[in-house]
Amino acid sequence: MVSLALTDVKAFMSHLLLSGTFDSFSFIEGEIVTFNTFKIDGYIQKDFFDTGAELPAYSPWKNLREYCFSIIRGKRTPLSFRLVFSLSPSNTERLIAQNTPALHPEDVQGLYLNIRYDGKHLSCITGTSFKTFTMDKSLEHAWDEMVEKFLKQKKIEYIRE
């Protein structure tokens, strides 16, 4: 787990809400506080759809980005928000294969990215969750490194906290 302070709030919010930077991540849940508190569950209600197509467990961020932007958009800054993303299952499998081939993808609950804004400070905290107990921290370290590389690649400024 690493905690990163995002130093350019305006630039980060542009990446988050106006571009496809985070579109491939799964959206787990979120809470946006403006004039009301808006809670969003990213879990897909499969019974809603008529299709027999296989659906992921959680919506990709690209399906909720515009909705969240509509809540945040306006002259006033949100009082706070928190968004929880997860690396997509296919990218999780790829990261496991590259870094911890002895680990089974089905043993990993998720590789998470928690974005929090408290009205002044914006931070990004990584997290790793396993379905089984393990002492091996290599996947956690690989995920932390991947997030930092991702932010650098996208030119998102941060400092380690």
Legacy VTK file of the C-alpha trace (Angstrom):
# vtk DataFile Version 3.0
C-alpha trace
ASCII
DATASET POLYDATA
POINTS 161 float
0.000 0.000 0.000
1.241 3.449 -0.917
-0.366 6.806 -0.295
0.227 9.450 -2.942
-0.712 13.116 -2.616
-1.903 14.381 -5.982
-0.397 17.853 -6.229
-2.255 19.349 -9.210
-5.946 18.896 -8.366
-7.270 20.620 -11.491
-5.113 18.548 -13.860
-6.002 15.312 -12.062
-9.721 16.088 -12.171
-9.399 16.659 -15.904
-7.826 13.196 -16.260
-10.502 11.679 -14.033
-13.625 13.282 -15.474
-12.842 14.633 -18.940
-10.542 12.053 -20.506
-10.313 8.294 -20.809
-7.310 7.988 -18.470
-9.104 5.760 -15.943
-11.774 4.305 -18.276
-10.418 0.744 -18.224
-10.583 0.494 -14.423
-13.577 -1.178 -12.787
-15.644 1.191 -10.657
-16.331 -0.452 -7.293
-18.073 2.326 -5.378
-18.073 6.019 -4.735
-19.470 8.853 -2.708
-19.666 12.463 -3.872
-20.704 15.197 -1.435
-22.048 18.397 -2.968
-25.476 19.819 -2.012
-26.415 16.205 -1.208
-24.458 13.027 -0.663
-24.504 10.800 -3.725
-23.556 7.165 -3.167
-22.872 5.003 -6.202
-22.444 1.244 -6.234
-20.539 0.007 -9.276
-21.896 -3.534 -9.007
-23.743 -4.412 -12.207
-27.333 -5.559 -11.731
-27.336 -8.264 -14.409
-31.106 -8.846 -14.191
-31.609 -5.351 -15.631
-30.238 -6.432 -19.006
-32.143 -8.476 -21.587
-29.025 -9.838 -23.212
-27.504 -13.180 -22.400
-24.037 -11.705 -22.898
-21.516 -12.192 -20.151
-21.188 -9.033 -18.086
-18.407 -8.119 -15.671
-19.184 -7.878 -11.963
-18.511 -4.107 -11.909
-19.041 -1.315 -14.399
-16.007 0.155 -16.081
-15.349 3.766 -15.061
-16.098 4.886 -18.641
-19.779 3.973 -18.079
-20.091 6.176 -14.974
-17.619 8.984 -15.676
-20.128 11.358 -17.311
-22.694 10.758 -14.572
-20.145 11.557 -11.849
-19.033 14.609 -13.812
-22.649 15.828 -13.909
-22.759 15.652 -10.101
-19.414 17.407 -9.595
-19.745 19.996 -12.397
-20.638 23.499 -11.339
-19.248 26.686 -9.899
-18.623 25.179 -6.478
-16.059 22.549 -5.619
-17.439 19.344 -4.035
-17.150 19.230 -0.261
-15.566 15.808 -0.633
-15.560 12.634 -2.647
-14.108 9.170 -2.594
-13.949 6.781 -5.507
-12.781 3.182 -5.431
-11.414 1.648 -8.620
-10.087 -1.824 -9.258
-7.706 -3.016 -11.916
-9.749 -4.930 -14.498
-9.698 -8.737 -14.176
-7.730 -9.169 -17.425
-5.095 -6.638 -16.356
-4.931 -8.237 -12.910
-4.219 -11.610 -14.521
-1.516 -10.021 -16.673
0.142 -8.357 -13.658
0.081 -11.643 -11.722
1.590 -13.573 -14.652
4.383 -11.011 -15.013
5.252 -10.705 -11.322
3.962 -13.632 -9.272
3.321 -16.599 -11.592
2.937 -18.977 -8.618
-0.142 -17.004 -7.501
-3.539 -17.974 -8.940
-5.659 -15.055 -10.249
-8.750 -16.498 -8.555
-7.013 -15.993 -5.174
-6.961 -12.214 -5.686
-10.078 -10.282 -4.674
-8.814 -7.069 -6.269
-6.092 -4.502 -6.801
-7.615 -1.217 -5.699
-7.071 2.456 -6.279
-8.783 4.673 -3.700
-9.114 8.321 -4.704
-10.088 10.717 -1.930
-10.726 14.435 -1.832
-11.458 16.119 1.508
-12.226 19.600 0.213
-8.564 20.616 0.128
-6.343 17.605 -0.441
-6.541 14.937 -3.100
-4.893 11.574 -2.544
-4.593 8.189 -4.165
-4.072 5.099 -2.023
-3.362 1.653 -3.419
-4.732 -1.514 -1.878
-4.531 -5.236 -2.432
-7.074 -7.801 -1.280
-6.673 -11.571 -1.367
-9.316 -14.259 -0.953
-6.778 -16.426 0.860
-4.040 -15.610 3.344
-0.556 -15.077 1.983
2.698 -13.749 3.394
3.952 -12.983 -0.114
3.872 -9.218 -0.716
5.308 -9.325 -4.251
1.966 -8.659 -5.970
1.258 -5.769 -3.610
4.654 -4.234 -4.407
4.170 -4.802 -8.156
0.755 -3.078 -7.981
2.198 -0.112 -6.075
4.969 0.251 -8.673
2.493 -0.089 -11.537
0.309 2.719 -10.169
3.276 5.051 -9.835
4.435 4.220 -13.384
0.895 4.787 -14.653
0.672 8.215 -13.015
4.098 9.208 -14.361
3.171 8.002 -17.853
-0.013 10.108 -17.760
1.999 13.087 -16.392
-0.081 13.187 -13.202
1.945 14.929 -10.515
2.162 13.363 -7.051
4.368 13.016 -4.000
4.605 9.992 -1.741
3.050 10.547 1.670
LINES 1 162
161 0 1 2 3 4 5 6 7 8 9 10 11 12 13 14 15 16 17 18 19 20 21 22 23 24 25 26 27 28 29 30 31 32 33 34 35 36 37 38 39 40 41 42 43 44 45 46 47 48 49 50 51 52 53 54 55 56 57 58 59 60 61 62 63 64 65 66 67 68 69 70 71 72 73 74 75 76 77 78 79 80 81 82 83 84 85 86 87 88 89 90 91 92 93 94 95 96 97 98 99 100 101 102 103 104 105 106 107 108 109 110 111 112 113 114 115 116 117 118 119 120 121 122 123 124 125 126 127 128 129 130 131 132 133 134 135 136 137 138 139 140 141 142 143 144 145 146 147 148 149 150 151 152 153 154 155 156 157 158 159 160
